[in-house]
Amino acid sequence: MRLSEFWRAVSDEFGEAYGRVLVNDLVLSELESVTSAEALRKGIPARNVWLALVKAVDVPESRWYGVGLPEPKK
């Protein structure tokens, strides 16, 4: 997962404003008790951050994978 895909997934799942709040404020115990933003700055892969985030806020597993990908070109 690229960083741009991470941000698209956050926006698609939580909305842009609430997604940014989660990324900047929610501490993820699964990732050394840092926020998603801090984890990304530390170099933790975006996919790992995404998975920790969706687990922390109880997003159904059916929506964990494939999000953030751009629509196929027609």
Secondary structure, DSSP 4 states (H G I P E B T S, - for coil): --HHHHHHHHHHHH-HHHHHHHHHH-EEGGGTTEEHHHHHHTT--HHHHHHHHHHHTT--GGGTSSTTPPPPP-
